[in-house]
Amino acid sequence: MSKNSKEGVKHAIQELAMGNYRSYPGDYGVEVRDTAANVQSLAKGYWDSREVKEIQRDEKLGINLDDYKQWTQEAFVAFMKSNEYSLS
């Protein structure tokens, strides 16, 4: 999927997020008190670490920090479901 479309960027961010969720289960799980904050922090980290060409691409496509936050949250929900954790 091309990273030159909004859907492509979303897919790339969600893949990165899923990798983080798998790699750092101690930071992302039902038992973790600050999971929501950790997910939001992850999105902010992706946003803040973009290269100039990625910033230009995001501006061109109308992508903002709220999109990154939403996409990392959606990836977290999918991660939790795929690992049969309860979201309650």
Salt bridges, closest charged atoms under 4 A:
GLU15 OE2 - HIS11 NE2 2.66
ASP48 OD2 - LYS44 NZ 2.88
ASP58 OD2 - ARG50 NH1 2.93
ASP58 OD1 - ARG57 NH2 2.84
ASP67 OD2 - LYS6 NZ 3.87
GLU74 OE1 - LYS10 NZ 3.36
